[in-house]
Amino acid sequence: MFAPLRGFPTPSSPGLLAVAGGLLLAGLAPVAAEAQAVQLRYQFPDGMDLRYEMVQRSSTSLPGGMGDMVQTLRQELRMQVVERVEPDAALVRSTVEAIRMELVSAMGNQTYDSSEGGTPADPALRPLAAMVGMASEAVLGTDGRVIEAGDLSEVLERMGEEVDPEIAAQLEAFMGAEAVENLFAQNFQAFPADAVSPGESWNHSMSLPAPGLGTLETRFVHTLERVEDRGGVQVAHVAISGTMGGLQPDPDSPMAGMMQFEGGDMSGRMEFDLTNGRILESVVTTLMSMGVMGQTMASETEVTLRLVN
């Protein structure tokens, strides 16, 4: 079974976005000088066992003068190499070890903390509980390609026992192979085929599913800013910019006409440990405008990924 390295997206998130970010590993031999071109590649050493914290914070303006809705989702992720599939690819396992969610708005506050155990009383929070302990796998290339990503049918079955059928049906769009591949691609940003020098850029794009609505097109531009020596470790600093396009509506969905995503800008940065081939930290912020039944809402979402150990 394969799965994304993210939580479930919301209309106010950058796509499920993510992203995400990007998870683990860009690597290569030490860089002798800052201006030297570097070949960005993920590394998957045998026995790799890393832990990351991912924090997604979204703030959305509510219509009718109701103020902002602020949601913070924290995940503890464990990344392990299961086996080498070929010289330039590996089977990587992702395990969601803990989740904490806080939602604050004029309509009421909600919290969920997996460390407290139990099943949330609110059916809308039960998908989060079902994610805790979820172990998933994908075959990844050292250049960031998702070579193979399976579906999440087993997770969907698990959720079916705890989650309202209508909510489970909405989440089904995140369970197919294509959706899973897109989510992995957010975390493992594709690297260019050739070496890059400070000041040079490369592009990356993807289609992100918005369940019950359609798809969102995202385009990223990565620019290598500089390479520094940090206590014997070579670290690449990469600037991120991009856009999230407007919604391509699903013609078969009755909800598609009720919500309009007008897209927005994305910006951020990443720090890559080139010596050991892993991401140290990434931060991506997305600004987006959307309309719901004639009411316009603006949202800002920041996703931070940080290596814990």
Backbone torsions as a table, in degrees:
resi	resn	phi	psi	omega
1	MET	NA	140.7	179.9
2	PHE	-121.0	155.7	-178.4
3	ALA	-158.7	160.8	178.3
4	PRO	-72.8	159.6	179.3
5	LEU	-97.6	37.2	-173.9
6	ARG	-139.3	167.9	168.5
7	GLY	-83.3	173.1	179.8
8	PHE	-71.8	134.7	-178.1
9	PRO	-76.0	162.3	175.7
10	THR	-126.0	164.4	179.0
11	PRO	-56.1	-23.9	-178.3
12	SER	-92.3	-1.2	-180.0
13	SER	-92.0	161.7	-177.8
14	PRO	-75.9	29.7	177.6
15	GLY	111.1	54.8	172.0
16	LEU	38.3	45.4	-176.8
17	LEU	-81.7	172.3	-142.5
18	ALA	-151.0	135.8	140.7
19	VAL	112.4	-170.9	-136.2
20	ALA	-10.7	50.7	153.6
21	GLY	53.0	-148.6	-167.9
22	GLY	-150.1	128.5	179.4
23	LEU	-116.6	170.5	-170.2
24	LEU	6.4	139.1	139.2
25	LEU	84.2	105.2	169.1
26	ALA	-127.9	123.5	-172.7
27	GLY	-144.1	163.0	175.7
28	LEU	179.7	177.5	-178.2
29	ALA	-66.4	158.3	-179.5
30	PRO	-53.2	145.9	-179.7
31	VAL	-96.6	127.8	-174.5
32	ALA	-78.1	-32.2	-177.7
33	ALA	-143.6	151.6	-174.2
34	GLU	-60.2	-33.6	-175.7
35	ALA	-84.3	-5.2	-177.3
36	GLN	-70.2	140.6	177.1
37	ALA	-68.5	143.5	-179.2
38	VAL	-125.6	146.8	177.4
39	GLN	-99.5	108.3	-177.5
40	LEU	-78.9	120.6	179.3
41	ARG	-148.4	138.7	173.0
42	TYR	-72.0	149.5	176.0
43	GLN	-118.8	139.2	-179.4
44	PHE	-128.9	72.0	-178.3
45	PRO	-68.8	149.5	175.6
46	ASP	-57.7	136.0	179.2
47	GLY	82.1	6.4	178.4
48	MET	-57.8	129.6	-178.9
49	ASP	-148.1	98.3	-175.0
50	LEU	-120.4	153.0	175.7
51	ARG	-123.3	134.8	179.9
52	TYR	-124.7	153.0	169.2
53	GLU	-112.8	128.1	176.4
54	MET	-115.1	127.1	-180.0
55	VAL	-122.6	122.9	177.1
56	GLN	-116.6	117.4	-179.0
57	ARG	-117.9	122.6	-178.4
58	SER	-122.1	136.1	175.5
59	SER	-125.9	121.8	-176.6
60	THR	-125.7	129.8	177.7
61	SER	-77.1	129.4	-179.0
62	LEU	-92.0	147.6	-179.2
63	PRO	-71.2	163.8	175.4
64	GLY	73.6	22.0	178.4
65	GLY	69.0	27.9	-178.0
66	MET	-88.3	5.6	177.9
67	GLY	84.9	-158.4	-177.0
68	ASP	-106.1	149.0	169.9
69	MET	-106.2	120.6	-176.1
70	VAL	-115.7	124.0	179.6
71	GLN	-123.6	133.0	176.5
72	THR	-122.8	122.4	179.9
73	LEU	-119.6	121.6	178.9
74	ARG	-114.1	133.8	177.0
75	GLN	-129.1	140.1	171.2
76	GLU	-103.4	119.8	-174.5
77	LEU	-116.0	137.7	175.2
78	ARG	-113.2	126.6	-178.2
79	MET	-114.6	126.1	-178.1
80	GLN	-134.1	143.3	171.1
81	VAL	-86.2	122.3	178.9
82	VAL	-82.9	-48.0	178.3
83	GLU	-166.8	158.4	172.4
84	ARG	-78.6	127.8	178.4
85	VAL	-90.3	-38.8	176.9
86	GLU	-157.2	173.6	-176.9
87	PRO	-55.1	-33.8	-175.9
88	ASP	-111.2	24.5	-179.9
89	ALA	-155.0	155.8	-179.9
90	ALA	-149.7	154.1	173.2
91	LEU	-87.9	118.1	-176.4
92	VAL	-113.6	134.6	178.2
93	ARG	-104.2	135.1	175.8
94	SER	-116.9	129.8	178.8
95	THR	-125.0	126.7	174.4
96	VAL	-84.2	109.4	-174.6
97	GLU	-92.3	-25.2	179.9
98	ALA	-161.2	151.5	178.5
99	ILE	-140.4	139.2	171.0
100	ARG	-136.3	132.2	-179.7
101	MET	-129.5	137.3	175.1
102	GLU	-130.1	131.9	178.7
103	LEU	-129.3	124.9	-178.3
104	VAL	-125.4	126.3	176.9
105	SER	-159.4	169.9	178.6
106	ALA	-65.7	-20.3	180.0
107	MET	-83.8	-5.5	179.5
108	GLY	131.6	161.5	-179.0
109	ASN	-109.2	150.4	177.3
110	GLN	-138.8	147.1	174.9
111	THR	-140.6	151.1	171.7
112	TYR	-145.5	131.9	178.8
113	ASP	-134.1	114.3	-176.2
114	SER	-64.2	-23.2	-179.6
115	SER	-67.7	-18.5	179.2
116	GLU	-85.2	-11.0	177.0
117	GLY	71.6	178.6	177.7
118	GLY	83.1	170.1	179.3
119	THR	-102.0	129.8	-179.9
120	PRO	-58.7	142.1	178.5
121	ALA	-70.4	-32.6	-179.9
122	ASP	-79.0	119.5	-179.9
123	PRO	-57.5	-28.7	-178.6
124	ALA	-67.7	-20.5	-179.5
125	LEU	-94.3	-10.1	-175.3
126	ARG	-65.5	-30.3	174.1
127	PRO	-58.5	-33.5	177.7
128	LEU	-63.8	-44.6	179.1
129	ALA	-62.3	-36.5	-179.3
130	ALA	-68.9	-22.5	-179.4
131	MET	-77.5	-25.6	-175.3
132	VAL	-65.8	128.2	-177.7
133	GLY	87.5	-3.8	-178.5
134	MET	-67.8	121.1	176.5
135	ALA	-108.4	130.2	-177.5
136	SER	-138.5	160.3	-174.7
137	GLU	-136.6	151.2	176.1
138	ALA	-151.1	149.1	174.9
139	VAL	-92.4	120.5	-175.8
140	LEU	-120.5	139.5	174.7
141	GLY	-85.5	157.6	-179.7
142	THR	-67.8	-15.8	177.0
143	ASP	-92.5	7.5	178.2
144	GLY	94.8	-1.7	179.1
145	ARG	-69.4	140.3	170.6
146	VAL	-90.9	105.9	-175.7
147	ILE	-80.1	-37.6	-180.0
148	GLU	-150.2	132.3	177.2
149	ALA	-142.8	118.4	179.7
150	GLY	-85.0	-178.7	179.3
151	ASP	-88.7	-178.2	-177.4
152	LEU	-119.0	40.5	-177.0
153	SER	-60.7	-36.0	-179.9
154	GLU	-66.5	-38.8	178.5
155	VAL	-66.8	-40.0	178.8
156	LEU	-61.6	-39.7	177.2
157	GLU	-64.3	-40.3	178.7
158	ARG	-63.9	-41.0	178.6
159	MET	-67.3	-32.8	-178.7
160	GLY	-58.9	-24.3	-179.6
161	GLU	-80.3	-22.9	-173.8
162	GLU	-115.7	-18.6	-168.9
163	VAL	-111.9	145.0	176.0
164	ASP	-54.9	136.0	-176.9
165	PRO	-55.2	-36.1	-179.9
166	GLU	-66.8	-40.3	178.0
167	ILE	-68.0	-41.1	178.7
168	ALA	-60.8	-38.3	179.1
169	ALA	-64.6	-37.7	178.7
170	GLN	-67.7	-34.8	-178.7
171	LEU	-78.0	-12.9	-176.9
172	GLU	-59.3	-28.8	179.7
173	ALA	-64.3	-21.1	178.4
174	PHE	-88.0	-1.8	-171.7
175	MET	-101.6	-11.1	-179.4
176	GLY	-76.1	163.0	-177.5
177	ALA	-61.8	-40.1	-178.3
178	GLU	-65.5	-42.4	179.1
179	ALA	-65.5	-41.3	179.8
180	VAL	-63.8	-41.8	178.7
181	GLU	-61.0	-42.6	179.3
182	ASN	-63.0	-39.6	-179.2
183	LEU	-68.8	-38.9	175.1
184	PHE	-62.7	-39.0	-178.6
185	ALA	-63.5	-29.0	176.7
186	GLN	-66.4	-39.9	-176.2
187	ASN	-78.8	-36.4	179.1
188	PHE	-107.7	81.9	-179.0
189	GLN	-57.9	132.6	-178.2
190	ALA	-66.3	137.5	179.9
191	PHE	-98.1	155.4	179.3
192	PRO	-70.2	156.2	-179.1
193	ALA	-68.7	-33.3	-176.9
194	ASP	-102.4	163.7	175.3
195	ALA	-66.7	149.8	-179.8
196	VAL	-124.3	149.0	177.4
197	SER	-107.5	159.2	176.0
198	PRO	-51.3	131.4	-177.5
199	GLY	99.8	-16.5	-179.9
200	GLU	-88.9	151.2	-174.6
201	SER	-126.3	162.3	172.1
202	TRP	-144.8	156.8	-174.4
203	ASN	-109.2	157.3	178.1
204	HIS	-154.0	134.2	-179.9
205	SER	-138.8	160.1	179.8
206	MET	-162.7	162.8	174.9
207	SER	-107.8	129.3	-177.4
208	LEU	-111.8	129.7	179.4
209	PRO	-75.3	136.9	171.8
210	ALA	-114.6	98.5	-171.5
211	PRO	-50.3	129.2	177.5
212	GLY	77.8	-0.5	-176.5
213	LEU	-122.6	-47.5	-176.9
214	GLY	152.2	-138.7	180.0
215	THR	-133.0	153.2	177.4
216	LEU	-117.8	129.2	179.0
217	GLU	-92.3	128.0	177.9
218	THR	-120.7	144.2	178.5
219	ARG	-133.4	125.7	-179.3
220	PHE	-112.2	146.4	168.8
221	VAL	-123.0	121.0	178.0
222	HIS	-105.5	138.0	179.3
223	THR	-131.0	122.5	175.7
224	LEU	-73.6	116.2	-177.5
225	GLU	-88.0	-47.8	-177.4
226	ARG	-166.3	166.6	174.7
227	VAL	-126.5	130.8	-179.2
228	GLU	-125.4	155.9	173.9
229	ASP	-94.3	117.8	-178.2
230	ARG	-117.3	86.3	179.8
231	GLY	62.6	40.3	179.3
232	GLY	91.1	-5.6	177.9
233	VAL	-106.8	128.8	178.6
234	GLN	-84.4	123.3	-176.1
235	VAL	-120.3	127.7	176.7
236	ALA	-97.1	132.9	176.4
237	HIS	-102.4	120.5	-175.7
238	VAL	-120.5	126.8	175.3
239	ALA	-89.2	144.9	-179.1
240	ILE	-123.1	133.1	170.1
241	SER	-138.8	165.1	-179.9
242	GLY	170.0	-177.5	179.2
243	THR	-137.3	146.8	169.3
244	MET	-106.8	116.9	-176.2
245	GLY	-73.0	174.4	178.1
246	GLY	-68.6	164.7	-177.7
247	LEU	-70.7	131.6	169.1
248	GLN	-94.1	100.0	-169.4
249	PRO	-66.0	148.7	174.3
250	ASP	-82.0	115.0	-176.3
251	PRO	-64.5	-17.8	-178.2
252	ASP	-94.0	-0.9	-176.8
253	SER	-102.0	124.7	177.1
254	PRO	-68.6	-21.3	-179.4
255	MET	-79.3	-19.3	-174.5
256	ALA	-59.7	-32.9	-180.0
257	GLY	-81.2	-9.4	-177.9
258	MET	-89.4	-24.7	-177.6
259	MET	-125.2	137.6	178.5
260	GLN	-126.5	122.5	175.3
261	PHE	-99.1	119.8	-177.6
262	GLU	-93.1	1.7	178.5
263	GLY	79.7	-173.0	-178.8
264	GLY	175.2	-174.9	-176.4
265	ASP	-98.2	151.6	177.3
266	MET	-126.3	142.9	177.7
267	SER	-151.9	156.1	179.5
268	GLY	172.4	-162.6	-177.6
269	ARG	-154.9	158.9	174.6
270	MET	-140.3	146.8	173.4
271	GLU	-117.9	120.9	-179.4
272	PHE	-108.2	130.8	171.1
273	ASP	-82.2	99.2	-177.2
274	LEU	-71.6	-28.6	-177.3
275	THR	-69.8	-43.1	-176.5
276	ASN	-104.8	-5.5	176.0
277	GLY	69.2	60.1	178.7
278	ARG	-156.4	152.5	175.8
279	ILE	-79.9	130.5	176.0
280	LEU	-86.1	-42.3	-179.6
281	GLU	-162.4	145.7	171.8
282	SER	-142.5	145.1	178.6
283	VAL	-137.3	125.2	178.2
284	VAL	-130.9	128.3	178.7
285	THR	-114.4	134.2	179.5
286	THR	-123.0	129.1	173.5
287	LEU	-106.4	129.9	-175.7
288	MET	-144.2	148.5	175.5
289	SER	-117.1	140.0	179.9
290	MET	-143.3	156.8	177.8
291	GLY	-122.5	136.6	178.5
292	VAL	-127.8	109.8	178.6
293	MET	50.9	46.4	176.4
294	GLY	87.3	-7.5	179.2
295	GLN	-100.5	131.5	-179.2
296	THR	-94.1	135.6	177.5
297	MET	-130.0	143.4	176.5
298	ALA	-114.0	143.0	-180.0
299	SER	-134.8	151.3	173.4
300	GLU	-131.3	125.6	-178.2
301	THR	-125.9	129.5	176.3
302	GLU	-118.1	126.9	178.1
303	VAL	-116.8	121.3	-179.4
304	THR	-115.7	130.8	175.7
305	LEU	-119.3	126.1	-174.9
306	ARG	-135.9	133.0	176.9
307	LEU	-72.4	125.0	179.7
308	VAL	-91.8	-45.8	175.5
309	ASN	-162.3	NA	NA
